[in-house]
Amino acid sequence: MENFENKTAYVTGAASGIGFAISEALVKVGANVMMADIDEALLSASANKLRNHKGRVETHVCDVIKAEQVEAGFKATQEAFGNIHLLFNNAGVGLAGKPGQIAIEDWRWIVDINLMGIVHGVEAFVPHMRAHGEGGHIVNTASMAGHFTMPGMAPYHATKFAAVGYSECLAQELASQNIGVSVLCPTWVKSNIFNTGKKAPTILAKAKTPKAAQATESDAPSSDATANQMYQLTKGLVENGMEASTLADLVLKSIQANRLYIFNDREARASVDMRRDMILKDYDACLKDLGM
């Protein structure tokens, strides 16, 4: 897709951070954007900031965990703008913790948002993109955490690896139908991602206790030492990360170039090389054991 003018996009997690920046970049070049987010008040305020640009903006309150709400977003977008060409499955959350100490309901929560939120978007919008025949592009927000791992972040890594693998498969399946697929894999970008873990089910429940009510906003979202350490580390890196607007401009350029992967960090490239070397080392060792 080379030209975004008069194209229509649906963007989840659009009230802030990367989602807002992508929405802004799109309306500046004349696209119609349905901004979707679970936070109705912030979504309305953010959309109002974009109404004086070339493109048109509407809003849809949506919890991507719920497939029926994503489907409703598709119908609202089609009703407002007609054919839909761009889907940004951007909503996401973070969660840290040690194996054996992460509540199953928190696991389900992060999987439902970071993976199933993408699936719900694809299932709702792809049949329409196929049917109108005008081509399209899907951008799934993963992370560099979908290509390398570090201790203390297993739920986040698991969901982001899943998002990368799912996107790779989608790209193969949809290429012949003129629907491109990109997976966005940034490192540190200015956003509120480091605070999203506070909304995990068990952490929300703890926050309602009288003792937790005395905590300050700067407190980490968990009493677990590993989670707290990862929270503080992530907070500092994100607050000093790339401007979301810079990343959004890269996303639009990558769509035009039909890139599968979108990366933003020169230093993180080494982690891809390291993972490749680790895989090949064990691959070759196994073949040697088999006499191959």
C-alpha positions as CSV (number, residue, x, y, z in Angstrom):
1,M,0.0,0.0,0.0
2,E,1.6,3.2,-1.2
3,N,-1.0,5.8,-0.5
4,F,-3.0,6.3,2.8
5,E,-5.3,9.1,1.6
6,N,-9.0,8.1,1.9
7,K,-8.0,4.7,3.2
8,T,-9.7,3.6,6.4
9,A,-8.0,2.2,9.5
10,Y,-9.0,0.6,12.8
11,V,-6.5,1.1,15.6
12,T,-6.7,-0.6,19.0
13,G,-5.0,0.9,22.1
14,A,-5.4,4.2,20.3
15,A,-5.9,6.5,23.2
16,S,-2.2,6.8,24.1
17,G,1.3,5.8,23.3
18,I,2.0,4.0,20.0
19,G,-1.7,3.6,19.1
20,F,-2.3,7.3,19.4
21,A,0.9,8.1,17.4
22,I,-0.1,5.8,14.6
23,S,-3.6,7.4,14.6
24,E,-2.1,10.8,14.4
25,A,0.3,9.8,11.6
26,L,-2.6,8.4,9.6
27,V,-4.9,11.3,9.8
28,K,-2.1,13.7,8.9
29,V,-1.8,12.0,5.5
30,G,-5.6,11.9,4.9
31,A,-6.7,8.5,6.2
32,N,-10.0,7.8,8.1
33,V,-9.3,6.4,11.5
34,M,-11.5,4.6,14.0
35,M,-9.7,4.9,17.3
36,A,-10.5,2.1,19.7
37,D,-9.6,1.8,23.3
38,I,-11.0,0.5,26.6
39,D,-10.5,3.9,28.3
40,E,-13.5,5.9,27.1
41,A,-12.6,9.3,28.7
42,L,-9.0,9.2,27.5
43,L,-10.1,8.0,24.1
44,S,-12.4,10.9,23.6
45,A,-9.8,13.4,24.7
46,S,-7.2,11.9,22.4
47,A,-9.5,11.9,19.4
48,N,-10.4,15.5,19.9
49,K,-6.7,16.3,19.5
50,L,-6.8,14.9,16.0
51,R,-9.9,16.4,14.5
52,N,-8.2,19.3,12.8
53,H,-6.1,17.1,10.5
54,K,-6.7,16.1,6.9
55,G,-8.3,12.7,7.7
56,R,-11.4,12.0,9.7
57,V,-11.6,10.5,13.2
58,E,-14.2,8.5,15.0
59,T,-14.0,6.5,18.3
60,H,-15.1,3.1,19.5
61,V,-14.8,1.9,23.1
62,C,-13.5,-1.6,22.9
63,D,-12.1,-4.3,25.2
64,V,-10.1,-6.5,22.8
65,I,-10.5,-9.5,25.2
66,K,-14.1,-9.6,24.1
67,A,-14.5,-10.8,20.5
68,E,-18.0,-9.4,20.2
69,Q,-16.7,-5.9,21.0
70,V,-14.0,-6.1,18.3
71,E,-16.7,-7.3,15.9
72,A,-18.8,-4.3,16.9
73,G,-15.8,-2.1,16.1
74,F,-15.6,-3.6,12.7
75,K,-19.3,-2.8,12.1
76,A,-19.0,0.7,13.5
77,T,-16.0,1.4,11.2
78,Q,-17.7,0.1,8.1
79,E,-20.8,2.2,8.9
80,A,-18.8,5.3,9.5
81,F,-16.3,5.1,6.6
82,G,-17.2,2.2,4.2
83,N,-14.4,-0.2,3.2
84,I,-11.7,-0.8,5.7
85,H,-8.1,-1.2,4.5
86,L,-5.8,-1.1,7.5
87,L,-6.0,-2.9,10.8
88,F,-3.7,-2.1,13.7
89,N,-3.9,-4.7,16.5
90,N,-2.0,-2.6,18.9
91,A,-3.5,-3.0,22.3
92,G,-1.2,-4.7,24.7
93,V,-0.1,-5.1,28.4
94,G,2.9,-6.2,30.3
95,L,3.2,-8.7,33.2
96,A,6.3,-9.9,35.2
97,G,6.8,-12.7,37.7
98,K,8.5,-15.9,38.5
99,P,7.4,-19.4,37.2
100,G,5.2,-21.1,39.7
101,Q,4.3,-17.7,41.3
102,I,2.1,-16.2,38.5
103,A,-1.6,-16.6,39.0
104,I,-3.4,-18.5,36.3
105,E,-6.0,-15.7,36.0
106,D,-3.2,-13.2,35.3
107,W,-1.8,-15.6,32.6
108,R,-5.2,-15.7,31.0
109,W,-5.5,-11.9,31.1
110,I,-2.2,-11.2,29.3
111,V,-2.8,-14.0,26.7
112,D,-6.4,-12.7,26.1
113,I,-5.1,-9.2,25.4
114,N,-1.7,-9.7,23.7
115,L,-2.6,-12.7,21.6
116,M,-6.3,-13.2,21.4
117,G,-6.8,-9.5,21.0
118,I,-4.9,-9.8,17.7
119,V,-6.8,-12.9,16.8
120,H,-10.1,-11.2,17.4
121,G,-9.1,-8.3,15.1
122,V,-8.0,-10.6,12.3
123,E,-11.1,-12.8,12.5
124,A,-13.4,-9.7,12.4
125,F,-11.7,-7.7,9.7
126,V,-10.0,-10.1,7.3
127,P,-13.2,-11.5,5.6
128,H,-14.2,-7.9,4.8
129,M,-10.7,-7.1,3.4
130,R,-10.8,-10.2,1.2
131,A,-14.3,-9.4,0.0
132,H,-13.8,-5.7,-1.1
133,G,-10.8,-6.6,-3.2
134,E,-9.1,-3.2,-2.7
135,G,-6.1,-4.6,-0.8
136,G,-5.2,-4.0,2.8
137,H,-2.5,-4.3,5.5
138,I,-2.5,-5.6,9.0
139,V,0.0,-4.4,11.7
140,N,0.2,-6.5,14.8
141,T,2.1,-5.0,17.7
142,A,4.5,-7.5,19.2
143,S,7.8,-6.4,20.7
144,M,11.6,-7.1,20.5
145,A,10.5,-9.3,23.4
146,G,9.1,-11.6,20.7
147,H,12.7,-12.3,19.5
148,F,14.7,-12.7,22.7
149,T,14.1,-13.4,26.4
150,M,15.2,-12.3,29.8
151,P,14.3,-13.6,33.3
152,G,11.3,-12.4,35.1
153,M,9.1,-11.6,32.0
154,A,7.9,-15.0,30.9
155,P,4.2,-14.1,30.3
156,Y,5.2,-11.0,28.2
157,H,7.7,-13.0,26.2
158,A,5.3,-15.9,25.6
159,T,2.6,-13.6,24.2
160,K,5.0,-11.6,22.1
161,F,6.6,-14.6,20.6
162,A,3.1,-15.9,19.8
163,A,2.3,-12.6,18.1
164,V,5.4,-12.8,15.9
165,G,4.7,-16.4,14.9
166,Y,1.1,-15.7,14.2
167,S,2.0,-12.7,12.1
168,E,4.5,-14.7,10.1
169,C,1.9,-17.3,9.2
170,L,-0.7,-14.6,8.4
171,A,1.8,-13.0,6.0
172,Q,2.1,-16.2,4.1
173,E,-1.6,-16.9,4.0
174,L,-2.8,-13.4,2.9
175,A,-0.1,-12.3,0.5
176,S,-1.9,-13.8,-2.5
177,Q,-5.0,-11.8,-1.6
178,N,-3.2,-8.4,-1.6
179,I,-3.3,-8.1,2.1
180,G,0.1,-7.3,3.7
181,V,1.1,-8.2,7.2
182,S,3.7,-6.5,9.4
183,V,4.7,-7.3,13.0
184,L,5.9,-4.3,15.0
185,C,8.8,-5.3,17.2
186,P,10.1,-2.2,19.0
187,T,12.3,-2.0,22.1
188,W,11.8,1.1,24.3
189,V,9.2,3.6,23.1
190,K,7.6,6.3,25.3
191,S,4.2,4.9,26.4
192,N,2.4,3.7,29.5
193,I,3.2,0.0,29.0
194,F,5.1,-0.2,32.3
195,N,1.9,0.6,34.2
196,T,-0.4,-1.9,32.5
197,G,0.5,-4.7,34.8
198,K,-1.4,-2.9,37.6
199,K,-4.6,-4.0,35.8
200,A,-3.9,-7.7,36.1
201,P,-6.8,-9.5,37.9
202,T,-4.9,-10.5,41.1
203,I,-3.1,-7.2,41.3
204,L,-6.3,-5.2,41.0
205,A,-7.8,-7.4,43.7
206,K,-4.9,-6.7,46.0
207,A,-5.2,-3.0,45.3
208,K,-8.6,-3.0,46.8
209,T,-7.4,-4.0,50.3
210,P,-6.9,-1.2,52.9
211,K,-3.2,-1.8,53.1
212,A,-2.8,-1.5,49.3
213,A,-4.8,1.7,49.3
214,Q,-2.0,3.4,51.1
215,A,0.5,2.7,48.3
216,T,1.7,5.5,46.1
217,E,1.4,5.8,42.3
218,S,5.1,5.2,42.0
219,D,4.9,1.8,43.7
220,A,5.5,-1.2,41.5
221,P,2.4,-3.2,40.7
222,S,3.3,-6.3,42.7
223,S,4.8,-7.4,46.0
224,D,7.0,-10.0,44.2
225,A,10.6,-8.8,44.2
226,T,11.3,-10.0,40.6
227,A,8.2,-8.2,39.3
228,N,9.0,-5.1,41.1
229,Q,12.6,-5.1,39.8
230,M,11.4,-5.5,36.2
231,Y,8.8,-2.8,36.7
232,Q,11.4,-0.2,37.8
233,L,13.8,-1.2,35.0
234,T,11.1,-1.1,32.3
235,K,9.7,2.2,33.6
236,G,13.1,3.9,33.3
237,L,13.8,2.5,29.8
238,V,10.4,3.4,28.5
239,E,10.4,6.9,29.8
240,N,13.7,7.5,28.1
241,G,12.8,5.6,24.9
242,M,12.0,6.6,21.3
243,E,9.2,9.1,20.7
244,A,6.1,7.3,19.7
245,S,5.7,9.7,16.7
246,T,9.0,8.6,15.3
247,L,8.0,5.0,15.5
248,A,4.6,5.7,13.9
249,D,6.3,7.3,10.9
250,L,8.5,4.2,10.6
251,V,5.3,2.0,10.7
252,L,3.8,3.9,7.8
253,K,7.0,3.7,5.7
254,S,7.2,-0.1,6.5
255,I,3.6,-0.6,5.3
256,Q,4.5,1.2,2.0
257,A,7.5,-1.1,1.7
258,N,5.4,-4.2,2.7
259,R,7.9,-5.2,5.3
260,L,7.0,-8.2,7.5
261,Y,9.2,-7.1,10.5
262,I,9.4,-3.5,11.9
263,F,12.4,-2.9,14.1
264,N,13.6,0.4,15.7
265,D,16.8,-0.3,17.7
266,R,20.3,-0.8,16.3
267,E,21.7,-2.2,19.6
268,A,18.9,-4.9,19.8
269,R,20.1,-6.5,16.5
270,A,22.7,-8.4,18.5
271,S,20.0,-10.3,20.3
272,V,18.7,-11.7,17.0
273,D,22.2,-12.8,16.1
274,M,22.7,-14.4,19.5
275,R,19.4,-16.3,19.4
276,R,20.2,-17.5,15.9
277,D,23.6,-18.8,17.0
278,M,22.0,-20.6,20.1
279,I,19.5,-22.3,17.9
280,L,22.0,-23.4,15.3
281,K,24.4,-24.7,17.9
282,D,21.9,-27.1,19.4
283,Y,20.4,-27.9,15.9
284,D,23.8,-29.0,14.7
285,A,24.6,-30.9,17.9
286,C,21.3,-32.8,17.6
287,L,22.1,-33.7,14.0
288,K,25.5,-34.9,15.0
289,D,24.0,-37.1,17.6
290,L,21.8,-38.6,15.0
291,G,24.8,-39.1,12.7
292,M,23.5,-36.7,10.1
